[in-house]
Amino acid sequence: MRTTADAVIIGGGIIGVAVAFYLAREKYGQVVLVEKEPFMGSCSTAKAAGGIRAQFDTRVNIEMSMLSESLFTRFKEDTGSEALFNQVGYMFLLSDDNDIKTFKKSYELQKSLGLAVELLKPEDIHKCARDVRTDDLKLATFCHEDGLGDPHEFLSGYEHAARNLGVDIELKAEVTDIETTKGKVGKVKTIRGNISTPLVINCTGAYSRLIGDMVGADIQVQPYRRQIVTTGELDFLQPDFPMVVDVKSGLYTHKESKGLLLGWADKSIEPSFDISIDPDYTDKILEKALDRIPRLETAEIANQWAGLYETTPDHRAIIGWEPVISGMFHVTGFSGHGFMHAPAAGMVTAEVLTGKEPTVDIESLAPGRFATGAVIEEGNVI
Ligand SMILES: Cc1cc2nc3c(=O)[nH]c(=O)nc-3n(C[C@H](O)[C@H](O)[C@H](O)COP(=O)(O)OP(=O)(O)OC[C@H]3O[C@@H](n4cnc5c(N)ncnc54)[C@H](O)[C@@H]3O)c2cc1C
């Protein structure tokens, strides 16, 4: 392992590899990525449902997604690797008047930023998602440019391209401490050796607070367990079934293999690193799914898993310089949207670090916002 580097990225999930790729493409210098596990992307990235959408209610999240969607579509051109962004669309089902009011406001903002989002009447919802129960629905929003991707394919593509551009990737290299001198980062200590560097980029997702603790920085990211269930083959499923989100119940579902993936965020769960499967959580997902898609009655469970959302108090990412120590940059806290925001996060991080104007204005994602109270909450969180 190298003993010096121009930048050390901590974390080999989708965010770390995207940052590594874009930094290397900008010819930043010698970049080393250190990952504690024996495989890349084995934490939250491996658990993601693969959803990619630009239907958010804060400007910065809409812009991050729109940039990401354009980068996902030209992934092969940029990295040389194949990875499918399947633009089947995202549909938010609305039955509650307050939700309709909020979504109509977001729809106006999304349209003003150039997003191709539509409002659908219940009869149109039925056409797009045949087996969804619509009797209580009043409206839906739909964006055909949103869709699905395989996080592992995109991670591998970024990893491969970053290695080709000269990034060193070190596995089983858990960071145990960060040495600082005179208020600046100096040395990253790992269980496989130490690396002197003037720049540390924290891409450790749900573990970011622990990295912050090493330098006395208060990183406002908490880990929350989230579960997913997949069904066996469903012969009634239409080929172009979109990602469907039932806003009232919080259920989200999309095609996965020949069945459906079903997910829901239990917002009553306390923060912890526990990723065991809770059967009561599974039952609640199935209950919500049966209510919205009654034909699932005969479906079998194919698989289920739990993973961690890396959540900030306002459900928006933290991208920017750490205020308490020089030379530390955070790209973390994507609050359940890290796969879809990875391309944009990688690109804007590389732009900032090479002194360019970032393509998306990320001022409102600065780490210091929680201390100053300059917080704008993202409301459209699944
Ligand atoms: C059930 C579920 C469904 C989801 N669905 C979606 C979705 O549909 N769309 C979407 O966009 N997002 C989704 N997400 C969120 C998405 O998975 C995350 O936002 C994203 O993976 C975050 O990537 P990351 O690289 O920041 O974190 P991670 O993938 O967790 O990577 C962080 C890495 O840092 C490493 N690390 C930690 N500490 C250290 C250390 N001390 N030294 C070295 N390495 C360290 C870890 O081992 C890990 O590999 C979902 C998440 C879950 C749990």
The ligand as a Gaussian input file, in Angstrom:
#p B3LYP/6-31G(d) Opt

LIG

0 1
 C      -33.193000      -1.133000       1.658000
 C      -32.559000       0.022000       0.935000
 C      -33.093000       0.446000      -0.283000
 C      -32.501000       1.517000      -0.958000
 N      -32.999000       1.886000      -2.179000
 C      -32.420000       2.903000      -2.864000
 C      -32.903000       3.283000      -4.151000
 O      -33.842000       2.702000      -4.672000
 N      -32.267000       4.303000      -4.798000
 C      -31.205000       4.981000      -4.229000
 O      -30.705000       5.925000      -4.827000
 N      -30.737000       4.635000      -3.025000
 C      -31.313000       3.616000      -2.322000
 N      -30.848000       3.268000      -1.100000
 C      -29.788000       4.083000      -0.499000
 C      -28.442000       3.721000      -1.063000
 O      -28.197000       2.349000      -0.901000
 C      -27.378000       4.541000      -0.322000
 O      -27.758000       5.891000      -0.296000
 C      -26.030000       4.424000      -1.018000
 O      -25.679000       3.067000      -1.202000
 C      -24.969000       5.127000      -0.203000
 O      -23.724000       4.819000      -0.776000
 P      -22.404000       5.073000       0.036000
 O      -21.302000       4.758000      -0.865000
 O      -22.480000       6.423000       0.666000
 O      -22.506000       4.045000       1.268000
 P      -22.068000       2.500000       1.360000
 O      -22.498000       1.729000       0.198000
 O      -22.547000       2.033000       2.700000
 O      -20.512000       2.601000       1.336000
 C      -19.774000       3.102000       2.414000
 C      -18.537000       2.260000       2.505000
 O      -17.682000       2.788000       3.516000
 C      -17.002000       1.700000       4.099000
 N      -16.460000       2.095000       5.395000
 C      -17.137000       2.459000       6.502000
 N      -16.296000       2.730000       7.507000
 C      -15.050000       2.536000       7.022000
 C      -13.755000       2.639000       7.592000
 N      -13.557000       2.986000       8.875000
 N      -12.675000       2.367000       6.819000
 C      -12.827000       1.995000       5.504000
 N      -14.045000       1.864000       4.927000
 C      -15.137000       2.135000       5.669000
 C      -18.082000       0.638000       4.205000
 O      -17.537000      -0.654000       4.375000
 C      -18.841000       0.828000       2.910000
 O      -18.422000      -0.055000       1.887000
 C      -31.395000       2.186000      -0.395000
 C      -30.849000       1.748000       0.810000
 C      -31.416000       0.672000       1.472000
 C      -30.819000       0.215000       2.775000

